[in-house]
Amino acid sequence: MTASEIATDTTPVFPGLDIAVVLPCYNEGATIGAVVRGFRAALPEARICVFDNNSSDRTAIEARVAGAEVIREGRQGKGHVVRRMFADIDADIYVMADGDGTYDPRDAVDLVRALVTERADMAVGVRRNVTVDAGRSGHALGNRLFNGLYRRLFGPDFTDVFSGYRAFTRRFVKSFPAVSHGFEIETEMAVHAGQLHIPTVELQLDYGRRVEGAPSKLRTFRDGFRILMMFAMLVKETRPSLFFGVLSGAFAAAAVILALPVFATYVETGLVPRLPTAVLSTGLTILAALVATAGLVLDSLARSRVEQKRILYLSIPALRPTEEPAEAETAANLAALRDLMHRLDRLSDRKAG
């Protein structure tokens, strides 16, 4: 089989699996056509759905011309789009990528294969050159800072929580609440997986630069603030003892700082001349105790919510490929051949560069 035959081959790579490629897009008319065609070549059996989030350019037209199904989501924000995608599309496996051409569609085969072979429910494409190709130095710095903060707050399960290239099983998608509005949706996915101890896998993948005329939709300060607020909200929801413990400690520290001079004066003179300060210190001490108590109560409720979400997650059938052994062997051989051609193409691209 020649390279051209492989490129145009329509034999399913994963027979027996219903695969959907879902692409959230906002003004990606310059790239979405090539992205759709790339996924069509990589996963011929997949249903490709482009979710147009109020684009003012030719995104919807270019996607339809390339053969994708176009669905419009009127509420602005990636979180709204992902929530709509997960609610409306029914499949065994979902491949999510951006429509800006920074992710290689051929890597989708590796993401899906990782789900199947590792029996995972989410595969994350870790962006190998994200700190170089993020487009702006602010984005690269933000990636490093927020990924480090995530690991400190929620654990070391993920090294690139903002990657937009992922594959999911139905079990993950239909148990994911998706309450975020914007780019912070990927952080919510990571916390959901970590909180329920959902099996996940990471793959190192190349990350490219945007083409001319397709600027990033990410706003460094606005979206960075939203992500920081999402971190705070997720800590409050998933680790209330930590969140309210920090607040309680801050109130208690302020109470001690205010009380020390008053107490020192009382020891020396037996008088309390600064009564308002003493009252304020007492109030802060009471407030610290109340906040700490609220944290303990909410921590018990959070554990109960995790148990309920875990039960919902387990109620959804796990991924079980249905192909016959002979079909599986044929698909595996074809996938290996595609992978070989993929590597050869990359090698030739590097030599040409």
N, C-alpha and C positions, 0 to 999 in steps of 0.2 A: 504494500500500500504506500503510495507516494504522499509527500507532505500536502499537496493540494487536495488529494482525496481525503486525507484526514481532516483538513480544514473544513471541507464541505460535507463530511459524513454526518448523517442524521441518525445513526444508531444510538439508542439511549446509553448513556454512560452508567446510569444506575437503574436498570430495569426493575420494575416492581415498586419504585418509589415515586410518589407524587411530589415534584419539586416546584417551588415558586420562587422566582427572582423578583424581589420588591425593591424599587428604586425611588426614594423620596427626592423630589426635584423642585428647585426654585430658580428659574432663569438659567437653565443649562442647555439652551438651544444649540450652542456651539459644539457640545460634546455628546449629548445624549444619544444621538443616532449611532455613533461609533460604539458607545457603551452597550447599547441594546444588541447591536450586531455581534459584538464580542461575546456577550453572554449566550446569545443564540448559537454561536459556534462552539462554545465551551460546554454548554449543557443543552443539547438539541431537544431533549424531552421536556424542558422546563417551561412553565408558564411565566412570561415576563410581564410584570405590571409596573407601570410608571405612575407614581402618584404626584400629580402636578399641584403645587402649593401656591396658586395665584400667580403663576409666571406671566410676565408681560411680554416675553419674547416668543420664539417659535418652538419652545420646548415640547408642547403637546403635539404639534404637527410633525416635528422631526421624529418623535417617539413612535407615532402611528405609522409613518412612512417606513421606519425600520422594522415594524412588525410587532410592536408592543401594544398591550392593552393599556389605555390611559384612563385614570380615575382622578377626578378633581377633589381636593380637600380645601374647603374655603377658609378654615381657621388657620391663621398664620402661625408657623412654628413647627420645627421638626418633631417635637413631641406629639403634637396633634396628628401629624401625618403617620407616625409609627403606630399610634393607638388605632387609627383608622385601618392601617394595613393589617395589623394583627387581628382586628375584629372582623374584617370583611373577607380576607383571603383564607381559604381552607386548603391545607396541604400537609404532607408528611414532613417536609423539610422546607425551611424558608432561608433564602440567601439574601441578605440585605447589604447594599452597597450604595455609595453616592453616585450621582450622575455626572460628576465633574471630570471623569476620566483619570483620576489619580490612583485608582485601584485597577489592577490587571484582572479582567474577567476570567482569564485562564486559571487563576488561583482558586476560583470557586470550586473546581473539582477537588482540590486538596482540602478545602474546608468541609465539603460534604463528606469526603472519604474519612476525615478525622472524626466526624460525628458517628459514622457507621462503625468504623474499626475500634474506636475508643469507647463506644457506647456512651458518648457524652450528649448533653442537651444544648450546649452552646459552644461554638468554635469561634475564637476571636483572631482576626488577622492582625498581629502586632506589626506596626509600621516600622520597618527597619531603618529608614532614613528620615523619620518624621522631624527630628531636631534640625535637619539640614533643609528639607524640602517643605517645611510648614508654610512657606510663602512670606512670612514676616517673622522677625526676630522675637516680637512680642508673643506670637503664637507658640514658638518653640520653647521660650522660657516658661510660658504658662503651662505647657504640657508637662515639663519637668517638675514644676512646683506642685501642680494639682495631682499628678501621679504619686509624688512623694507624700503629699498630705493624705491621699486616699489610703495608701499602704499603712500609714500610721493610725488612721481612724478605723479602718475596716478590715485590715489584714493584707497579707502579701499575695493574695490569689491572682491578681492581675497586674501586668506591667504597663499596659496601655489602655486605660479605661475609656479613652475618647475615640478609639478606633471605630470607624463607621462600616467596616467590612466584617461581617459576621454571618454565621449560619446557625440556625436554631431548629430544634425539633418542635413538633406540634405541642408536646408536653410543656416546653418552656413558654411558647408563645401564648397558649391559652390559659396559663396560670400567672402571667405577668400583668400586674395591675396598670402600669403605664399612666402615671399621674402627672408627669412632667409636661411642659409646654414647648421647650426649645431644645438647644443643643445638649442640655444636661440629661437627656434621656439615656445616653449610654452609661452615665454614672449610675442611674437608677437600675439599669439592667445588671450591672456588676454587683451592686449591693443586694439585689434580689437573689442572684445566684449564690452569693456568699452567705446570705442569711439562711437560706434553705439548704445549704450544702449541696447544691445542684452540681453534678459532674460537668466540668468544663475543660477545654483544651485551648492552648494558644499556639499559633503558627507564625513564625517569622516570615513576613512577606514584604516585597518591595513596595515603596510608596513614591509615586511620581509627582512631578510639578504640574500645576494647572496650565492649560493652554492659554495663549494670548486671547484676550477678550472674554475670559471666564473668571472674574475676580472672586475671591473667597467671600462667602456670606457671613462669616464669623466676624463679630465686632469684639475687639480685644477686651476693652474695659466693660462694655455692657454685658456681653455673654460671660466674661470672667466673673463679674459680680453675681450673675444668675447662678453660675455653677457653684460659687462659694455659698450662696444662700441655699442651694440644693444640698450641699454637704451638711450645712447646719440642720436643715429639716430632716435629712436622713439619719443623722446622729440622734436627733430628738425622737424620731419614730422607732429606730432600731436599737439605740443604746441610751435610753432615757436616764439611767442611773449615772452615766458619764456626763450627759448634757446638763442635767439639773444638779449634779454633784459639783460641776465647775461653777455654776451660778451660785450655789449655796456657799462654796468656798470663798467666792469673791465677796459676797455679803458678809460672811463671817470675818474675813480679813479687814474689810472696811470698818466693821464694828469694833474690832480689837484696836485698830489704829486710832479711832476716835476716842476709845475708852481709856487708853493708856495715860494721856495727860490728865484726864479727870481723876483717874485712880491715884496717880502720883500726888496730885494736890490734896486729895482726901487723906492719904497717908500722912502727909506733912502737917495739915491743918485741921483735919477732921471735918472739913466743910466741902460742899459741892457747889462751887460758885457758878459753874457753867452747866446749869440744869438742862437747857435745850440740847446740848451736846450729849449729855448722859441719856436723855430720852431718845435721841436719835440712835445712839449706839445700842440701846436696849431694843428698839424697834428693828434694827438691822439684824440683831441676834435672833429675834423671834422669826423674822422673815427667812433667815438662813435655815432655821429648823423646819419651817413649813415647806420651803423649796426642796430640802433634802427628803422630807417625808413624801412629797409628791413624786419625786424621782423614784423612790422605792416602790410606791404603788403602781406607777406607770411601767416600771420594769416588769412587774408581774403580768400586767396586761399585755405588754409587748411580747412576752414569752408565749402567752395564750394565743396571740395573733399569729405568731410564727407556726405554732402547732396547727392552727386552722389552715394557713396557707400551704403547709406541708401536706396536709390531708388532701386538699384540692389538687395539688401537684401530683400526688400519687394516684389520684382517681383517674387521671388521664393516661391512656395506654402508652407504654414506652415504644420507641421506634423499633420495628421488627421488619426488616426487608423480606419481601415475599418471593424473590426470584428463585428459580430452580437452580440446583448446583451447576448444571451445564451453562445456563445463562449467566450465572455469577462469574464463572471462570472466563467466559468470553468477554464479559464486561470488564473484568479485572485486566485481561490482556490488552483490551482496547484502551483502557484508562492508562495502563503503563506505557503504551505506545504514544498516546497523546502527551503524557508527561515527558517522555523522551524528546518528542518534537518541540515541546514547550521549552525544555532546557537548551536544545540546539538553537532555537530562535533567539533566546536570550544571549547565548554565547555569540551568535553572529551579530546581534545588536551591539554587544560590548566591543567586539572587534571593529565594527563599523564606526563606533564612537571614538 
